[in-house]
Amino acid sequence: MPLGTIHQISGTVACGPWGYVLHVGNGGVWELDCGLFTRLRLRAARARVVRVEGERVGFNALAVRRVVVLG
């Protein structure tokens, strides 16, 4: 996947060593780069299934644009 592409990824939110991460069902982990209000939303959604939309900015890093809580 090239950098700068837009992705919609579903998974479970957790706290990582440097911020929030998204655990995907196939064993992958995405590091989430987000602002203050998105961090508050992710904090409330920890251990819940969410869909994250954002731009790929690194090997496994995603600049978050939107978070939708699914369950």
N, C-alpha and C positions, 0 to 999 in steps of 0.2 A: 504494500500500500504506500503510495507516495505521500510526502508531507503536504499539508495544506488541504487535504481532502476532508469533506464533511462526512461524519459518521453518526449513526443512531445505534447505540449499543445498550442492551438490557443486561442487568446483573444485580448483584447485591453490594450495597455500599458498606465499607468498613474503614476504620482508621488505619492508616499506614504509618511508616516511620517518619515521613515528611509531609503528611497531609492525608486527604481522603483518597481511597482507591476503590475501583470497581472490579469485583470478582465476577468473571464471566463463567457460564456453565461449563465450557470446555477446558477450564483450568487456567485461562488467561487472566492477567491482572493489568488494568489500565490505571495509571496515575492521573488524578484529576486536578487540573489547574483552573482555579475559579476565584471569583471575587467574594467579598464579605457576605452579601445577601445569599449567594448560592451556597456558601459554606454553612450558613445557618439552616438552609433548607436541607442540605445533605446531613447535617447533624441530627435533624429531626427524623430523617429517613434511614438512619443507621440500621443495619441488619434487615432491611426491607428491600424488596425488588423494585428497581427503578429503571427508567429508560433515560439515558443521557445523550443529548445531542451536542456535538461540538466538532472542532477542527483538530485534526491530528498535527501535533507540534513536535513530536519526538518519536522514538522507537515505540514506546508504550505510553506516551503522554497525550492527553486530550484537553484542549482549551474548551471548557464547558460553556455552552450558550444557553442550554435549557435542561431542566431536570423535571421529569414527570414520575410521580410515585404510582406504581402499578399495584402494589399489594403489600 
